[in-house]
């Protein structure tokens, strides 16, 4: 029997195609909104990540201080259609406040930056000396465990995968030519962290990690303070790879940063872009991008559409290539968007018309999307309606993907 060898890239391309075929079966999405409230009906809350069980993390702000929080799986999210004929009941069920304050290491501040499907939160917290320490939380007790540093007094965790491996950045204890603390991206867990280096410059920053152990973030290209930065993808085999920018050049328009990486290795982020106004004057902008190994970096545009100068910023992406971020728009200011199948949607235009309150969904650097297409932005949980007769997107494909990732990881470590 002839055995056909298939490369890792081909395997993941095959699964990507399967997943996209499933997501293409959906019409324009519709979302119900649930408002998250902290203790005492505090709505000064910013959710920044959501897992596939619909658990959320972020921070609650009160008296000028903010604390990391987590939730149990939110199974009783607001259903606008079910409550449309009962306004009083609608307002009762419109809010969700079962949040747990994760505390700090003795300081005043903490923030949850990511949550995996085990319910573990990765983030940072201040200690009694006001130093910032990266943490991983226990999904049962919610106890915070501090991570090691790379030699400095500041480290943060920004992403965690389902193997409990985290990425972030840590001060190294060294300083650049103008006295700024040098930071390096890391990978690791509660047993220790590893410096993953830079693209040749002083500092690097890890923003997200997938189940394959791939990390994305940004790195300085040289040792000049304030110099250019580039988005990267790192893994244990290939090291740190510069994935480019939407425009060439040495400075702002050549900058880029990877914000999130899904389990297929697709990256969403933001890149500088050369732009000119109607008078031919150069007015550089920033645009959200989607990157993968096959197609390279794709400009996602803005909510203005083509031909109108504006900015957009990519924040998160799920395993179906659905991305969220925020963009300049005709509404004025920055507006949250969903990008899928080549279309950028204003999230405000996807909200169920039966919602009891029509709140503006603005831009927020802390946003997240899970594999059901549910989105957290600020204090708003947007739950995607699933069409009747259509299952949740491709659970079988994701199972294959997980098994493939496990097999590839084993093969690479042999």
C-alpha positions as CSV (number, residue, x, y, z in Angstrom):
1,X,0.0,0.0,0.0
2,X,1.4,3.4,-0.9
3,X,1.5,5.8,2.0
4,X,1.0,9.5,1.1
5,X,3.0,11.9,3.2
6,X,1.1,15.2,4.0
7,X,2.9,18.2,5.4
8,X,1.7,20.0,8.5
9,X,0.8,23.0,6.4
10,X,-1.3,20.9,4.0
11,X,-3.1,19.3,6.9
12,X,-4.0,22.6,8.5
13,X,-5.0,24.0,5.1
14,X,-7.4,21.1,4.7
15,X,-9.0,21.7,8.0
16,X,-9.2,25.4,7.4
17,X,-11.1,24.7,4.2
18,X,-13.5,22.4,6.0
19,X,-14.1,25.0,8.7
20,X,-14.7,27.8,6.2
21,X,-17.2,25.7,4.3
22,X,-19.2,25.3,7.5
23,X,-19.1,29.0,8.4
24,X,-20.2,29.9,4.8
25,X,-23.5,28.2,5.5
26,X,-24.5,31.1,7.8
27,X,-26.4,34.2,6.7
28,X,-25.6,37.7,8.0
29,X,-25.2,37.1,11.8
30,X,-27.6,38.4,14.5
31,X,-26.6,39.1,18.1
32,X,-28.4,39.3,21.4
33,X,-26.8,41.5,24.0
34,X,-26.3,40.8,27.7
35,X,-24.9,43.5,30.0
36,X,-22.3,42.4,32.5
37,X,-22.4,44.0,35.9
38,X,-19.9,43.8,38.8
39,X,-20.7,43.7,42.5
40,X,-23.2,46.4,43.5
41,X,-24.5,46.7,39.9
42,X,-21.2,48.2,38.9
43,X,-21.1,48.6,35.1
44,X,-17.6,50.0,35.0
45,X,-16.5,46.7,33.6
46,X,-14.3,45.7,30.7
47,X,-14.4,42.1,29.4
48,X,-11.4,41.2,27.2
49,X,-11.6,37.5,26.5
50,X,-14.2,34.8,26.2
51,X,-13.8,31.0,25.9
52,X,-15.9,28.4,24.2
53,X,-17.9,27.7,27.4
54,X,-18.8,31.4,27.4
55,X,-16.7,32.2,30.4
56,X,-15.4,35.8,30.4
57,X,-12.5,37.6,32.0
58,X,-11.3,41.2,32.1
59,X,-11.4,43.8,34.8
60,X,-13.9,45.7,37.0
61,X,-13.1,49.3,37.8
62,X,-14.1,51.0,41.1
63,X,-12.8,54.1,42.8
64,X,-10.0,54.4,40.3
65,X,-8.8,50.9,40.8
66,X,-9.5,47.8,38.7
67,X,-9.4,44.1,39.5
68,X,-9.4,41.0,37.4
69,X,-12.6,38.9,37.3
70,X,-13.9,35.7,35.9
71,X,-17.4,34.2,35.4
72,X,-18.8,30.6,35.3
73,X,-20.1,29.5,31.9
74,X,-22.9,32.0,31.0
75,X,-25.7,29.7,30.0
76,X,-28.5,32.1,30.7
77,X,-27.5,34.9,28.4
78,X,-30.4,37.2,27.4
79,X,-32.6,36.1,24.6
80,X,-34.2,39.2,23.0
81,X,-36.7,37.2,20.9
82,X,-38.0,35.2,23.8
83,X,-38.5,38.3,25.9
84,X,-39.8,40.7,23.2
85,X,-43.4,40.5,24.4
86,X,-42.5,41.1,28.1
87,X,-40.6,44.3,28.5
88,X,-40.5,44.1,32.3
89,X,-39.0,40.6,32.2
90,X,-36.7,41.7,29.5
91,X,-35.0,44.3,31.7
92,X,-34.8,41.8,34.6
93,X,-33.0,39.3,32.5
94,X,-30.9,41.8,30.5
95,X,-28.2,41.9,33.1
96,X,-25.7,39.3,34.3
97,X,-23.7,39.8,37.6
98,X,-22.3,36.4,38.6
99,X,-18.7,37.6,38.6
100,X,-15.8,36.6,40.8
101,X,-13.1,39.1,41.8
102,X,-9.8,37.4,41.3
103,X,-7.9,39.8,43.6
104,X,-4.3,40.8,43.5
105,X,-0.9,39.9,45.1
106,X,-1.4,42.5,47.7
107,X,-1.5,45.6,45.4
108,X,-4.4,47.7,44.1
109,X,-4.7,46.5,40.5
110,X,-5.1,43.3,38.4
111,X,-6.4,42.4,35.0
112,X,-7.5,39.2,33.3
113,X,-6.1,39.1,29.7
114,X,-7.1,35.7,28.4
115,X,-9.1,32.6,29.5
116,X,-8.7,29.1,28.1
117,X,-11.4,26.3,27.9
118,X,-10.3,24.9,31.2
119,X,-11.4,28.3,32.8
120,X,-7.8,29.3,33.7
121,X,-7.2,33.0,33.4
122,X,-3.9,34.6,32.4
123,X,-3.2,38.2,33.3
124,X,-1.2,40.3,35.7
125,X,-1.6,41.7,39.2
126,X,0.3,44.2,41.4
127,X,1.9,43.1,44.7
128,X,2.4,45.1,47.9
129,X,5.5,46.8,46.5
130,X,3.5,47.8,43.3
131,X,5.5,45.5,41.1
132,X,3.5,43.8,38.3
133,X,3.5,40.0,38.2
134,X,2.1,37.7,35.6
135,X,-0.4,35.1,36.9
136,X,-2.4,32.0,36.0
137,X,-5.6,31.4,38.0
138,X,-6.8,28.0,39.2
139,X,-10.2,27.3,37.5
140,X,-11.8,25.9,40.7
141,X,-10.4,27.9,43.6
142,X,-9.6,31.0,41.5
143,X,-6.3,31.3,43.4
144,X,-3.6,33.2,41.5
145,X,-0.2,31.7,40.9
146,X,2.6,34.1,40.1
147,X,4.9,33.3,37.1
148,X,8.7,33.7,37.1
149,X,10.3,36.8,35.5
150,X,13.2,37.1,33.1
151,X,15.2,39.0,35.7
152,X,13.2,42.3,36.0
153,X,10.4,43.4,38.3
154,X,7.6,43.6,35.8
155,X,6.0,40.8,33.8
156,X,2.6,40.3,32.3
157,X,0.8,37.3,30.8
158,X,-1.4,38.0,27.8
159,X,-2.4,34.7,26.3
160,X,-3.0,31.1,27.5
161,X,-3.8,28.0,25.5
162,X,-5.7,24.8,26.4
163,X,-2.4,23.2,27.5
164,X,-2.0,25.9,30.2
165,X,1.0,27.4,28.4
166,X,1.1,31.1,28.5
167,X,2.8,34.0,26.7
168,X,3.5,37.5,27.6
169,X,6.4,39.8,28.2
170,X,8.8,40.2,31.1
171,X,11.4,42.8,32.0
172,X,14.9,41.4,31.7
173,X,16.6,43.6,34.2
174,X,18.5,45.4,31.4
175,X,17.9,48.9,30.0
176,X,18.2,50.6,26.6
177,X,20.3,53.7,25.7
178,X,17.7,56.1,27.1
179,X,16.9,54.1,30.3
180,X,13.8,52.2,29.2
181,X,13.4,48.8,30.7
182,X,14.0,46.1,28.1
183,X,11.3,43.5,27.9
184,X,11.3,40.1,26.1
185,X,8.4,37.9,25.0
186,X,8.2,34.6,26.8
187,X,6.4,31.2,26.8
188,X,6.0,29.0,29.9
189,X,3.8,27.9,32.7
190,X,3.7,27.7,36.5
191,X,6.9,25.7,36.4
192,X,9.0,28.4,34.6
193,X,9.2,30.7,31.6
194,X,11.5,30.8,28.6
195,X,12.8,33.9,26.8
196,X,11.9,33.7,23.1
197,X,14.1,36.5,22.0
198,X,13.5,39.4,19.5
199,X,13.8,40.2,15.8
200,X,17.1,41.8,16.4
201,X,16.0,44.8,18.5
202,X,15.9,45.5,22.2
203,X,12.4,44.3,23.2
204,X,9.6,42.0,22.2
205,X,6.1,41.3,23.4
206,X,4.1,38.1,23.3
207,X,0.3,38.7,22.9
208,X,-1.3,35.3,22.2
209,X,-0.5,31.6,22.0
210,X,-2.4,28.8,20.2
211,X,-2.7,25.0,20.9
212,X,0.3,24.3,18.7
213,X,2.5,26.5,20.8
214,X,2.8,29.3,18.2
215,X,3.0,32.8,19.6
216,X,2.3,36.1,18.0
217,X,3.1,39.6,19.2
218,X,5.6,42.4,18.2
219,X,9.3,42.9,18.3
220,X,11.7,45.8,17.9
221,X,13.8,45.5,14.7
222,X,16.7,47.5,16.0
223,X,18.1,49.0,19.2
224,X,17.0,52.6,18.4
225,X,14.5,53.7,21.1
226,X,11.1,54.3,19.4
227,X,12.3,52.5,16.3
228,X,10.2,50.2,14.1
229,X,8.4,47.1,15.4
230,X,7.1,44.1,13.5
231,X,4.5,41.4,14.0
232,X,6.0,38.0,14.5
233,X,5.0,34.3,14.7
234,X,7.2,32.2,16.9
235,X,7.4,28.4,17.5
236,X,9.9,26.1,19.1
237,X,11.1,24.8,15.8
238,X,11.4,27.9,13.6
239,X,12.0,30.5,16.2
240,X,10.7,34.1,15.7
241,X,9.6,35.0,12.2
242,X,8.9,38.5,10.9
243,X,5.5,38.4,9.2
244,X,5.9,41.8,7.6
245,X,3.6,44.8,7.3
246,X,1.0,46.2,4.9
247,X,3.5,48.8,3.7
248,X,7.3,48.7,3.4
249,X,9.6,51.3,4.9
250,X,11.6,51.8,8.0
251,X,9.3,53.7,10.3
252,X,5.6,54.1,11.2
253,X,4.2,52.8,8.0
254,X,6.4,49.7,8.3
255,X,5.2,48.9,11.9
256,X,2.9,46.0,12.7
257,X,1.8,44.0,15.7
258,X,0.1,40.6,16.0
259,X,-2.8,40.6,18.5
260,X,-4.1,37.1,18.4
261,X,-3.4,33.7,16.7
262,X,-5.9,31.0,16.2
263,X,-5.3,27.2,16.2
264,X,-4.8,27.2,12.5
265,X,-2.0,29.7,12.8
266,X,-3.9,32.6,11.4
267,X,-2.9,36.0,12.9
268,X,-5.0,39.1,13.3
269,X,-3.4,42.4,14.2
270,X,-2.7,46.0,13.1
271,X,-0.2,47.4,10.6
272,X,0.9,50.8,9.5
273,X,-0.2,51.7,5.9
274,X,1.0,54.5,3.6
275,X,-2.0,56.7,2.7
276,X,-2.6,60.0,1.0
277,X,-5.4,62.5,1.4
278,X,-7.5,64.1,-1.4
279,X,-4.8,66.7,-1.9
280,X,-2.1,64.2,-2.3
281,X,-0.6,64.8,1.1
282,X,0.8,61.8,2.9
283,X,-1.4,60.8,5.9
284,X,-0.3,57.4,7.1
285,X,-3.0,55.2,8.7
286,X,-3.2,51.9,10.6
287,X,-5.3,49.0,9.3
288,X,-6.4,45.6,10.8
289,X,-4.8,42.7,9.0
290,X,-5.2,38.9,8.7
291,X,-2.1,36.8,8.1
292,X,-1.5,33.2,7.3
293,X,1.4,31.2,5.9
294,X,-0.2,30.8,2.4
295,X,-1.6,34.2,1.7
296,X,0.6,36.4,3.8
297,X,-0.8,39.6,5.1
298,X,-4.3,40.8,4.0
299,X,-5.6,44.3,4.6
300,X,-9.1,44.1,6.3
301,X,-9.9,47.7,5.5
302,X,-12.1,49.9,7.6
303,X,-15.9,50.5,8.2
304,X,-15.6,53.5,5.8
305,X,-15.0,51.1,2.9
306,X,-12.5,51.6,0.1
307,X,-11.4,55.0,-0.9
308,X,-11.9,56.8,2.4
309,X,-8.9,57.2,4.7
310,X,-9.4,55.8,8.2
311,X,-7.9,53.5,10.8
312,X,-8.8,50.0,12.0
313,X,-7.3,47.7,14.6
314,X,-7.5,43.9,14.7
315,X,-7.9,42.5,18.2
316,X,-9.0,38.8,18.2
317,X,-9.7,35.9,15.9
318,X,-11.4,32.5,16.4
319,X,-10.7,29.1,14.7
320,X,-13.1,30.0,11.8
321,X,-11.2,33.1,10.7
322,X,-13.9,35.4,12.2
323,X,-12.1,38.4,13.6
324,X,-13.1,41.3,15.8
325,X,-11.6,44.8,16.3
326,X,-12.5,48.4,16.0
327,X,-12.5,51.0,13.2
328,X,-13.2,54.6,12.3
329,X,-16.7,54.8,11.0
330,X,-19.4,57.2,9.9
331,X,-20.9,57.0,13.4
332,X,-17.9,59.1,14.6
333,X,-15.2,57.8,16.7
334,X,-14.2,54.1,16.9
335,X,-16.8,51.4,16.4
336,X,-16.5,47.7,17.1
337,X,-16.5,45.4,14.0
338,X,-16.8,41.7,13.1
339,X,-14.9,40.6,10.0
340,X,-15.9,37.3,8.3
341,X,-15.9,35.9,4.8
342,X,-14.3,39.0,3.4
343,X,-16.9,41.4,4.9
344,X,-16.4,43.9,7.8
345,X,-19.6,44.4,9.7
346,X,-20.4,47.2,12.1
347,X,-21.5,45.3,15.2
348,X,-24.2,47.8,15.9
349,X,-25.9,46.7,12.7
350,X,-26.0,43.1,13.8
351,X,-27.9,43.6,17.0
352,X,-31.3,41.9,17.4
353,X,-34.0,44.5,16.7
354,X,-35.9,43.1,19.8
355,X,-33.2,44.3,22.2
356,X,-34.8,46.4,25.0
357,X,-31.8,48.9,24.9
358,X,-30.0,50.0,21.8
359,X,-26.6,50.8,23.2
360,X,-23.7,51.9,21.1
361,X,-20.9,49.3,20.7
362,X,-17.8,51.4,20.5
363,X,-14.2,50.4,20.0
364,X,-12.3,48.8,22.8
365,X,-8.8,47.5,22.9
366,X,-10.1,44.7,25.1
367,X,-12.3,42.4,23.0
368,X,-12.7,38.7,22.4
369,X,-14.5,36.2,20.2
370,X,-15.0,32.5,20.8
371,X,-15.6,29.6,18.4
372,X,-19.4,30.0,18.6
373,X,-19.0,33.6,17.3
374,X,-19.9,35.1,20.7
375,X,-18.2,38.4,21.3
376,X,-17.2,40.3,24.5
377,X,-16.6,44.0,24.1
378,X,-16.5,46.3,27.2
379,X,-19.4,45.3,29.4
380,X,-21.5,43.9,26.6
381,X,-21.7,40.1,25.8
382,X,-22.9,39.6,22.3
383,X,-24.3,36.1,21.8
384,X,-24.6,34.9,18.2
385,X,-27.9,33.4,17.3
386,X,-27.6,30.0,15.7
387,X,-30.0,29.4,12.7
388,X,-32.5,26.6,13.3
389,X,-31.3,23.3,11.9
390,X,-27.7,24.4,11.7
391,X,-25.4,23.0,14.3
392,X,-22.7,24.9,16.2
393,X,-19.8,25.5,13.8
394,X,-17.8,22.5,12.9
395,X,-17.1,20.8,16.3
396,X,-15.9,17.7,14.4
397,X,-13.4,19.8,12.5
398,X,-12.1,21.3,15.7
399,X,-11.7,17.9,17.2
400,X,-9.6,16.8,14.2
401,X,-7.6,20.0,14.6
402,X,-6.9,19.3,18.2
403,X,-5.8,15.8,17.5
404,X,-3.6,17.0,14.6
405,X,-2.0,19.6,16.9
406,X,-1.3,17.0,19.5
407,X,0.2,14.6,16.9
408,X,2.3,17.3,15.3
409,X,3.6,18.4,18.7
410,X,4.6,14.8,19.6
411,X,6.2,14.3,16.2
412,X,8.3,17.4,16.6
413,X,9.5,16.5,20.0
414,X,10.6,13.0,19.2
